[in-house]
Amino acid sequence: MAKILMVLSGVDYWTLTDGSKHPSGYWAEEFVVPHRIFTQAGFTVDIAAPVDGKPAADPVSLRPDAAGPEADHFAAYIEEAAEALANPTALPDVKTADYDAIFLPGGHGPMEDLAHDPDLGRILIEADAAGKIIAPVCHGPAALLSANLPGGRWLFAGRELTVFTNAEERLNGTASRAPWLVETVMSARGAVIRSANPWQAHVVVDGNLYSGQNPASSKPLAEKLVTELSSR
């Protein structure tokens, strides 16, 4: 069966434009729903994070007003996975060849650490060269910014993908406080952004790059991976 590396942010904050640290981390739904889908399909899922990183769910993502009626389920699932989350594989120790896919949940945390992590950049470059699936969701595409080739060229320039859009960031009330916006920066680096209406589930596939726009996209994105990996 397939083996998936799920790379989570290792911080519990997001630095805003005024320099303050806003409580953040990974978005609960984007961890729980894909992890559940992958394990129910019989896949092995390993969790990784930057060196000394301690993955933490964004507290807002566990509130019923943000997460909806599944908030308690998300919290319970995370509690059941507490040991794995507390002991992630450090990114320098990851052997890319051991995995069939790299999955990157969002939340604002990845903008803080994964976007600049050279060890993740190495993993993504190796995974792409081997044709392995790379699948970020929501703010998870920010982590792709770590994959810089010799000479400074970005690995994913010219590729089609979707991200948590500027419109969604504005509707979320966080755009004015963000030091940078994922859609803006990735477009500037050469990504071809294909977005749907705010909050609509939306998945884009470009070769081995599978991406989801927002939390609602977590489920269809994970299901696409299961379909593809099960057919190999």
N, C-alpha and C positions, 0 to 999 in steps of 0.2 A: 504493500500500500504506500501511498504518497507520504512524504515527510515535508512539513512546512515549518519555516522559520518565521515566527511572528516577532517583529522588532518594535519594541515600545520605547517611548521617551523615558528617560531615567530621572526626570525632574518633576517637582510638584508645584511649579510656578511658571509664570510667563512674564518677562520683563516688558513693561509698558513704555510708552514714549516719554513719560516723566521720570523713568528710572525705577519706579516702584515695582515690586514683585507681586503679581496677582495670582492667587491660588489657581492652579491649572493641573495639567498632566495629560494622560490619555483619556479619550472619550469612552465612557463605559460601554455603550452599545456597540461601538466599533471594535472592541475587544471581545465582549461576551458573545454576541451573535455569530460572528465568524468562527470563533473558537469552538462554540457548541456545534455549529454545522460541520466543521472539519472533523471533530472527534466523533460525532455521530456517524460520519461517513467512513470511520475506521482509520482516518489519517492520524499520524503522529504529529503533534504540534510542540515545538520547542520555543521557549520565550528567551529573547535576547535583549540587551540594553547596553548603553555605553558603560565604560569602566566605572565602577562604583555607583552606577545608576540604581535607583530604587523606584521602579514604576509605581505610579499612584494615579488613581482615577480622579479626573476633574470633579470636585464636589458638586458642581452644578449638574453634571451628567447623571447624578444619582438622585436628583430632586424630581418628584412627580410632575412638577410644573414644566420641567424641561425634558425629562425622559419618558413621561407618560405613565400608563398603568403598569409597565414592566419595571419600574424603578426598583421595587423591592426585589424582584427576580435578579436584576443586574447585580445588586448589592450582595445577594446570597451567593450568586455564581462566583463573584470575585472573592468572597470569603472562602469558598471551597477551593479556589485556585491560589490561596494565599501563600502556600509554601513555594510554588513555582514562581509566583510573582516576586517573592522576597529573595529568590536565588536565581536570577536570570543568568544565562550565559553571557559573559562579557564579549562584546563585539570583536576584540582582537583574537579571541579564541575560536571564533566561528570558522568552520571549514565549509565553504560554500558548496563544495562537491557533494556534501552529505544531504543536500536539500533539493526538492523539486520546485519549490516556490518560496518567494519572500513576500510576506504580507506586512503592510505598514499601516496600522490604525492611526487615526488623527487625534484631535484635541489640539490645543495650542502648544502643548509640550514639545512636539517635534520641531516647531519653529525655534525653540530655545536651544535644543541640543543636537538632534539628528541632522538638521540641515547643514551642520558644520562639522560632522564627525567623519574624519578620514578613514576610520576603520569600516564604517558603513559604506563609504564611497568605494572602498576596495571590494566589499562584498557585492555591491550592486554592479560594478564593472565586471566582476567575474561571472555573476549570475547572467547578465545580459549576453556576454560572450558565449556562454554555454546554452543560450536559448531557454533558460529557466524563466518561469513566470514571475513577474514583479508586479505586485498589486497593492498600491496605496489607496486609501480612502479619506475623503474630506480634507483635513489639513495634513494628512499623511504624505501627499505629494511633496510637501516641503522637504521631506527627507531625501528626495531625489536630487536636491541641489548639492548634496555632498559628493556626487559622482562626477568629478572633474578629471578629464584626461590630460596627458602631458601637453603642455602648451596652453592650458587653460580652457580648452573646448569642453563644453558640457555634454555629457553622454546622451542626454535626452533631447538635445536641440533638434527641432524638426519633427518630433514625435507628437502624435495626437493623444491627448488625455483630458480628463476632467478634474476639477478641484473645487473646494469650497469657494464659491465665487465672491467677488467684491460686493455684489448685491446682497448675498446672504450675510456677509460680515456686517454690512450696514444694518440690515434688519435685525441682526443679533445684538446690535448696540455696541460692538467692539471695534468697528473700523476706525473711529476717530482716535482710539487709544493704541492702535496697533503700530509698532515701529515699522512694519512692512506688511504688505498684503500678498498672500500666496499667489493669487491669480496675476497680480501686477508683475511680481518679480519673475515668475516662471514664464510669462509671456515675453518679458524683456530678455530672458535668457534663450528664447527661441522655441519654447513649447507652443504647440498649436492647441489652444484650449477649446474644447467642445462642451458647452454647458446647456443645461435645461433650465426651466423655471425654478426659482428658489424653492427649496425643500422638497422638490420632486425627486424621486429615486431615479438615478441616471448612471449608467455604466458605459464606459468607452473602452473598446479593445483595439489596440494597434500592435499587431504581432504578438510578442510575449509580454507587452505592457497592458495590464488590465487596471482600470481606475474607476473609483466611485466618487460621486460629487459631494455627498453629505451623509449624515448618520443613517438616513433612510435607505441609502445605497449599500449599506453594509451587507444586508441579506442577499440581494441579487448578485452582488459582486462575489461573495463567498460561494454562492450556488454555481456561478459560472466556473469558478476554479474547480469545484468538485466535479462538474460535468467534464471539463477538459482533462483534468488529471486522471479521472477514472477511465477515460478512453485511451489513455496512453499505454 
